[in-house]
Amino acid sequence: MCGIIGIIGKASVTPLLVEALKRLEYRGYDSAGVATLVNGHIDRRRAEGKLVNLEARLAREPLAGTIGIGHTRWATHGKPSERNAHPIATDRVAVVHNGIIENYQELKDELIAEGRRFDSDTDTEVVAQLLTSLLEHQATPQEAMAAAMERLRGAFALVALFAGRHDLLLGARRGSSLAVGYGDGEMYIGTDALALAPFTKRVTYLEEDDWVVLRPAGATIFSGREEVSRPIKQSGISGAMMGKGNHRHFMLKEIYEQPAVVGDTLQTYLDPATRAVRLPATPPIDWTSAGRLTITACGTAFYAGLVAKYWFEKLARLPVEVEVASELRYREPPLPGKGGICLAISQSGETIDTLEALRYAKRHGQTIVAVVNVPESAIAREAHAVLPTLAGPEIGVASTKAFTTQLTVLLAAASAAGRARGTLSAEDGARLAHALIELPAALNEALALEAQYQRIAEDILAVARDVLYIGRGPSFPIALEGALKLKEISYIHAEGYAGGEMKHGPIALIDESVPVVVVAPSDALFDKTASNFEQVHARGGKLVLLSDAAGAARLAEHAAATVTLPAVDPLVVPILYTVPVQLIAYYTAVAKGTDVDQPRNLAKSVTVE
């Protein structure tokens, strides 16, 4: 979850470290710090809270040095405080760390027995102390890192700075991303390519259990004790992609980018001339022999998987199980080794629970298909085939455009599976292609209703303590996603339910103080949803209706507020109806004055269990 940056430079690196950390704020954090070498000695500045606190401290106490490391921390071991902020250091080593050292207590006991004194509550300190112990036993920094990698258990990314070594940084990864950037006599290492974007476009992504030696002239990468070669790639990410433009928040900018990024995704997955879906996966996915599809993901990506279940079962007549990744691997379900496909969905491609679920499925002979926004990520590298989303960098912690592009890719995949299995006719496939081609225009129409979303947020949701969302069929996961978005950024308690479940318990919560957002396109299930709407109305619930003109004509009379969306093909409805639930959540958070882009306690890339 944390953000890491390391630089071997030619001039003062502290401003560059802080600049890079600002680009990593999207990952979520509760403290920050930097360390450099000053006349060969490790010097640090750390601060609890946001980066402005660190910048204020650096203004009071400047930090020189041409080599340094920086970090934004999301607390796992030890509460957020300056004492526990990274870099964690001894007099010989400073370390920044993302992830968890699972055997830290065992190592800590061993190091205390040696006479070492710990100054923080973090698991990270065992790395600094272990490296220091090895150095004191006459190991070189490289030998110390190789030995430490053999002792450490868990999922982590590490960068270490060594006293007296102005020409050396060491990095290591196991289960958490780490990228090396190449400059002209300068070297960089960071959590991802976004951190390195203003410095270089030449990037190498470390693979599992790699560790790297950085010197001004380049990098040497090892796996275990053996030197290995990893390709240098040209990153397409630029610093300009990180700006908010004219928008108040990154989240709002990213919501408004959805017509464009869905259109970009469709250009990759759809041939507008032939109206045929083309999956860019290599090797091709064998849908015809698939007996079952297992979809695994976390959070918002899990809800994308729930929508995809409806699509794959309807269009491809393929049985689908959707599993929360953190539960799948520990439940140890039986998976068909022959003809089984596991589809792993992750925005970052580094989500540790999803990665471990993928590995479980792979061990059981499943064909692994990854839907990710980062094609160089761990999940993409370990999959047999990759279906990339084309959302571009997403900075807001609460996912928006990544979700809609995931849905777009999943609908294209379900269509391709249906055509391959002979369950989707050419005529129906062409109709779906037409609906997808028209989708960006419909998204723009939904965005044009911004003033309505703002009024609903300010007048109805922002003053509520609890909010319910309901939907049926593929609109049910959108109700879940709407409730999650509201929780994430406004901190209002919200729950999503299948409309038919209301009478089995949740309806007991309804009174005039509880808004109920009803996702109700006029599809085959509209009459059932309308019944649920009337049940809430009869009990005094404050109804917010999301529907099209036909649905609004039937139900708007009893709604406190109605948003009338364009009528679209039922198959693309979940993608379109995502926009209003996003913007309602956004304006509710703005009305409550919360931190929209970096909500409390949350992180963008979840690399700890």
KEVOFI-555277 format. One line per 5 residues: their letters; for each residue x, y, z of C-alpha. Coordinates in steps of 0.25 Angstrom, whole numbers. Last residue first. Example, Ala and Ser with C-alpha at 12.3 -4.5 7.8 and 13.67 -1.06 7.14 Angstrom:
sa	55 -4 29  49 -18 31
This chain:
evtvs	-14 -37 15  -4 -26 10  -2 -21 -4  -14 -13 -5  -12 -3 -16
kalnr	-20 9 -14  -20 11 1  -31 14 11  -31 18 25  -36 32 23
pqdvd	-41 36 9  -30 41 -1  -36 47 -13  -49 51 -6  -44 56 7
tgkav	-57 59 14  -64 73 14  -78 67 16  -84 74 4  -71 69 -4
atyya	-74 55 1  -88 55 -3  -84 61 -17  -75 49 -20  -85 39 -15
ilqvp	-96 44 -24  -85 45 -35  -81 31 -34  -95 25 -33  -99 34 -45
vtyli	-88 29 -54  -89 14 -50  -103 14 -57  -96 14 -71  -87 2 -68
pvvlp	-98 -6 -62  -108 -3 -73  -99 -9 -84  -106 -22 -86  -120 -15 -84
dvapl	-118 -8 -97  -119 7 -94  -130 17 -90  -123 30 -86  -124 34 -71
tvtaa	-135 41 -63  -130 44 -49  -142 45 -40  -143 51 -26  -152 49 -14
aheal	-159 38 -22  -174 35 -21  -177 42 -34  -165 37 -41  -169 23 -42
raaga	-177 20 -55  -172 31 -64  -158 30 -58  -157 16 -63  -161 19 -77
adsll	-151 31 -77  -139 24 -71  -137 20 -57  -129 24 -44  -139 27 -34
vlkgg	-136 33 -20  -147 29 -10  -148 35 4  -154 23 12  -168 25 18
rahvq	-172 11 20  -181 10 8  -170 16 -1  -161 5 2  -171 -5 -2
efnsa	-174 3 -14  -160 3 -19  -159 -12 -16  -171 -14 -25  -164 -5 -36
tkdfl	-152 -14 -35  -161 -26 -39  -167 -19 -50  -154 -14 -55  -148 -28 -56
adspa	-149 -30 -71  -142 -16 -73  -147 -2 -70  -135 2 -62  -137 3 -47
vvvvp	-125 5 -38  -133 10 -26  -125 19 -16  -132 18 -2  -131 30 8
vsedi	-133 26 22  -139 37 31  -154 35 27  -153 20 32  -147 7 26
laipg	-138 -1 35  -148 -13 36  -148 -13 21  -134 -20 22  -139 -33 27
hkmeg	-145 -43 17  -154 -32 11  -142 -25 5  -136 -37 -1  -144 -36 -14
gayge	-137 -23 -17  -123 -29 -16  -117 -21 -6  -106 -10 -4  -102 -4 9
ahiys	-98 10 13  -92 16 26  -87 30 23  -72 31 23  -73 41 11
ieklk	-62 35 2  -62 20 4  -76 18 10  -82 25 -2  -74 18 -12
lagel	-77 4 -5  -92 7 -6  -92 11 -20  -83 -2 -23  -94 -11 -16
aipfs	-105 -4 -24  -97 -6 -36  -96 -21 -32  -111 -22 -32  -113 -15 -45
pgrgi	-108 -28 -52  -121 -34 -47  -128 -26 -37  -125 -13 -30  -125 -7 -16
ylvdr	-117 4 -9  -118 7 5  -113 20 13  -111 22 27  -107 34 35
avali	-114 44 26  -111 59 24  -101 57 12  -111 48 5  -124 56 3
deair	-122 71 0  -107 72 -3  -105 58 -10  -118 59 -18  -115 74 -22
qyqae	-101 70 -26  -106 58 -35  -116 67 -41  -106 78 -45  -97 67 -51
lalae	-108 62 -61  -98 65 -73  -90 53 -68  -101 43 -72  -102 49 -86
nlaap	-87 47 -87  -88 32 -83  -99 31 -93  -89 36 -104  -78 26 -99
leila	-88 15 -100  -92 16 -114  -81 7 -119  -85 -3 -108  -99 -4 -112
halra	-95 -6 -126  -86 -17 -122  -98 -23 -114  -107 -23 -126  -96 -29 -135
gdeas	-94 -41 -125  -109 -43 -125  -109 -44 -140  -97 -53 -140  -104 -62 -130
ltgra	-99 -64 -116  -99 -78 -111  -89 -84 -121  -78 -86 -111  -68 -76 -118
rgaas	-79 -66 -120  -83 -66 -106  -69 -66 -101  -66 -54 -110  -78 -47 -104
aaall	-74 -50 -90  -60 -45 -93  -66 -32 -98  -75 -30 -86  -63 -33 -77
vtlqt	-54 -22 -84  -65 -12 -83  -68 -15 -68  -53 -14 -65  -53 -1 -73
tfakt	-65 4 -64  -57 0 -51  -44 6 -55  -51 19 -58  -56 20 -44
savgi	-48 14 -33  -48 21 -19  -33 24 -16  -33 35 -27  -21 34 -35
epgal	-25 25 -47  -14 25 -57  -19 21 -71  -33 14 -72  -29 4 -83
tplva	-33 -9 -78  -24 -20 -81  -29 -35 -84  -16 -43 -81  -14 -58 -83
haera	-7 -69 -76  -6 -60 -64  7 -59 -55  12 -46 -62  -2 -40 -62
iasep	-4 -42 -47  10 -37 -44  8 -24 -52  14 -20 -65  1 -19 -72
vnvva	-5 -9 -62  -20 -7 -63  -23 -22 -60  -32 -33 -65  -24 -46 -64
vitqg	-28 -59 -70  -22 -72 -63  -25 -85 -69  -27 -94 -57  -18 -106 -53
hrkay	-20 -106 -38  -7 -100 -36  -12 -88 -45  -24 -87 -36  -16 -85 -24
rlael	-7 -75 -31  -18 -67 -35  -24 -67 -21  -10 -62 -16  -10 -51 -27
tdite	-24 -47 -23  -21 -46 -8  -8 -38 -11  -14 -28 -20  -2 -25 -30
gsqsi	-10 -24 -43  -13 -9 -40  -28 -10 -44  -30 -25 -41  -38 -35 -47
alcig	-34 -50 -47  -42 -59 -57  -40 -74 -54  -43 -83 -65  -46 -98 -64
gkgpl	-46 -108 -75  -38 -118 -69  -33 -116 -54  -47 -113 -49  -46 -106 -36
ppery	-49 -111 -22  -50 -100 -12  -38 -97 -3  -46 -88 7  -33 -81 10
rlesa	-30 -77 -5  -44 -73 -8  -47 -65 4  -37 -54 1  -40 -54 -13
vevev	-55 -51 -11  -61 -62 -21  -70 -61 -33  -74 -75 -38  -79 -75 -52
plral	-86 -86 -61  -84 -83 -76  -97 -81 -84  -88 -71 -92  -98 -59 -93
kefwy	-106 -61 -81  -96 -68 -71  -85 -60 -76  -92 -46 -75  -99 -49 -61
kavlg	-86 -54 -55  -79 -41 -61  -87 -33 -52  -82 -40 -40  -68 -39 -45
ayfat	-69 -24 -46  -74 -24 -32  -61 -32 -28  -53 -21 -35  -59 -11 -26
gcati	-54 -18 -14  -46 -31 -17  -45 -41 -28  -47 -55 -33  -56 -60 -44
tlrga	-57 -75 -46  -62 -80 -60  -67 -94 -62  -67 -105 -72  -58 -98 -82
stwdi	-56 -106 -95  -61 -95 -104  -55 -83 -97  -41 -86 -101  -34 -73 -98
pptap	-25 -68 -109  -10 -68 -106  -9 -56 -105  -21 -48 -101  -25 -37 -110
lrvar	-39 -41 -110  -46 -37 -123  -61 -34 -123  -67 -33 -136  -76 -21 -141
tapdl	-69 -23 -155  -66 -9 -157  -66 -5 -142  -56 -15 -139  -57 -16 -124
ytqlt	-47 -20 -113  -36 -10 -115  -45 2 -120  -55 -2 -109  -44 1 -98
dgvva	-41 15 -104  -56 18 -104  -57 13 -89  -45 22 -87  -52 34 -94
pqeyi	-66 33 -88  -60 30 -74  -51 43 -73  -62 50 -66  -61 41 -54
eklmf	-46 42 -54  -46 57 -53  -56 56 -42  -47 46 -34  -35 54 -37
hrhng	-42 66 -29  -46 80 -32  -45 78 -47  -39 88 -57  -27 79 -60
kgmma	-25 69 -49  -11 66 -53  -4 52 -53  -5 49 -68  5 61 -70
gsigs	16 54 -62  16 44 -73  13 29 -74  16 21 -87  28 14 -80
qkipr	39 9 -90  43 -5 -85  57 -10 -80  56 -25 -80  61 -33 -68
sveer	74 -41 -68  78 -49 -56  90 -50 -46  89 -62 -37  90 -62 -22
gsfit	75 -62 -20  70 -55 -32  79 -44 -35  78 -31 -43  90 -21 -46
agapr	86 -7 -49  92 5 -56  104 15 -56  100 23 -44  99 10 -36
lvvwd	87 1 -32  88 -13 -28  75 -21 -29  67 -32 -22  58 -41 -30
deely	49 -50 -22  37 -48 -31  40 -40 -43  46 -26 -44  40 -17 -54
tvrkt	50 -9 -62  48 5 -67  53 15 -77  43 26 -77  51 35 -68
fpala	50 45 -57  36 51 -58  30 37 -59  38 30 -47  27 30 -37
ladtg	16 27 -48  25 15 -52  22 8 -39  27 6 -25  40 13 -28
iymeg	55 12 -32  63 22 -39  77 24 -45  86 35 -49  98 36 -59
dgygv	88 38 -70  75 32 -65  70 18 -63  57 15 -55  56 2 -46
alssg	42 -3 -42  36 -9 -30  23 -16 -28  20 -24 -16  19 -40 -14
rragl	34 -41 -12  43 -30 -16  57 -25 -13  64 -12 -14  79 -7 -11
lldhr	84 7 -13  99 10 -15  108 22 -20  108 31 -7  112 19 1
gafla	117 24 14  104 20 22  95 10 14  82 13 7  72 1 6
vlafa	60 -1 -3  49 -11 1  37 -17 -6  29 -27 3  21 -40 4
grlre	24 -49 15  36 -57 20  50 -51 22  62 -60 24  67 -64 10
maaam	65 -49 6  74 -45 17  85 -53 12  85 -47 -2  83 -33 5
aeqpt	95 -35 14  104 -40 3  101 -28 -6  103 -18 6  117 -25 9
aqhel	117 -35 20  127 -33 31  119 -38 43  115 -23 46  109 -23 32
lstll	100 -35 35  96 -29 48  92 -16 41  84 -23 30  77 -30 41
qavve	74 -17 49  69 -10 37  60 -22 33  55 -24 47  51 -10 47
tdtds	41 -12 36  32 -20 46  29 -7 52  28 -3 67  40 6 67
dfrrg	53 8 74  59 -6 75  71 -9 82  81 -20 78  88 -29 88
eaile	89 -42 80  77 -47 88  69 -34 83  73 -39 68  67 -53 71
dkleq	55 -48 77  53 -38 66  55 -49 55  44 -58 62  35 -46 63
yneii	37 -41 49  33 -55 43  22 -49 34  30 -37 29  18 -29 23
gnhvv	17 -20 11  24 -7 6  37 -4 13  47 8 13  61 5 20
avrdt	72 13 26  85 5 29  98 8 37  94 17 49  81 9 49
aipha	69 14 41  54 13 38  51 22 27  39 22 30  29 26 40
nresp	28 18 53  34 29 62  27 40 54  14 34 58  3 25 51
kghta	1 13 60  10 1 60  10 -11 51  1 -8 39  1 7 36
wrthg	0 12 22  14 19 20  18 29 10  33 27 7  46 34 2
igitg	60 29 -1  73 37 -3  85 40 -11  90 54 -15  90 60 0
alper	85 72 7  73 72 17  66 85 21  61 87 35  50 97 36
alrae	46 96 21  48 81 23  38 81 34  28 88 27  29 79 15
lnvlk	27 67 24  15 73 30  10 76 15  12 61 12  0 57 21
gearr	0 52 34  12 48 44  25 54 40  39 49 36  53 56 33
rdihg	65 47 33  80 47 32  89 36 30  104 39 30  114 39 19
nvlta	115 54 19  100 56 18  94 43 13  79 44 10  66 40 17
vgasd	52 44 14  38 43 22  23 41 22  12 38 30  -3 33 29
ygrye	-3 27 15  -12 24 3  -7 19 -11  -12 33 -17  -1 40 -10
lrkla	9 33 -19  11 45 -28  13 54 -16  24 44 -12  31 47 -25
evllp	32 62 -23  37 59 -8  48 51 -13  51 61 -24  52 72 -14
tvsak	61 64 -5  70 59 -16  81 71 -17  89 69 -29  95 58 -37
giigi	85 47 -33  84 33 -28  69 33 -25  60 24 -17  44 25 -16
igcm	34 16 -9  19 18 -6  11 9 3  0 0 0
